[in-house]
Amino acid sequence: MFPLRDENPTSRPPVTTVIVIALCTLSWVFVQGMGGAQPLARSLCAFGMIPAKLFALMPAGTQVPVGGGMYCVMQGQRGIFTIITHMFMHGGWFHLLGNMWFLWIFGDNVEDSMGPVRFALFYIVCGLVAASAQLVTDPSSTLPMVGASGAIGGVMGGYGRLYPHARVHTLLILGIIFTTVSMPAYVMLGYWFLLQLIGGIPSLSAAGGGVAFWAHVGGFAAGYVLVTVFKKPNFVV
């Protein structure tokens, strides 16, 4: 299922949502070279979150493959700042466009409940919780983690808490059949959350793959819980 739009008007422009989309897009263009092999590899090395590096489980000089036959060579620094910077990096065009689309669909309404400053803090906190969830469940991983999906998972969790019955028009793919259906947000978001849980459970007993499922789970859970803390006290759905 892929969300196309929702039936949930807002009362003000989504300033922070647009800024986050712009920052991720600018990072992709100017830092990651729009996916060019060398700039993408450099960005993954410099700004991607590598759990084993943060936990000092990799000695200096360790080579970490980042795809395309390229490697990061660990220099000994833990790179604590990557807990933030990884949220603005992406691994490919579809990764970027998919994340930004989900943020655009669900971010405006959650921002509407908080205002731009509170929403910015909410977004970062959800991203930090998401990163922490991935670190705890796979601390020895040497794969660079990049992407806004953990923080966006928080936005989706917040949306589900605030607007469970808002209608979301969704692209439904059944084999070779493509159709659109309108469903309550709690159905679409609940299905997404269930997929993340199912995807994440195998990684608890095996080497992690290329998708940070537990970051998605942690971000969603954080957003669902914290949205009532960050929303404006007088906000009523």
ABEGO torsion letter per residue (X at the ends): XBBABBBBBBABBBAAAAAAAAAAAAAAAAAAGGGBAAAAAAAAAAABBBAAAAAGABBBGBBBBAEGGBBBBBAGBAGAAAAAAAAABBABAAAAAAAAAAAAAAAAAAAAAAEAAAAAAAAAAAAAAAAAAAAAABAABABBBBEAAAAAAAAAAAAAAABAABBBBBBBBBEABBBBBBBBAAAAAAAAAAAAAAAAAAAAABBBBABBAAAAAAAAAAAAAAAAAABBAABBX
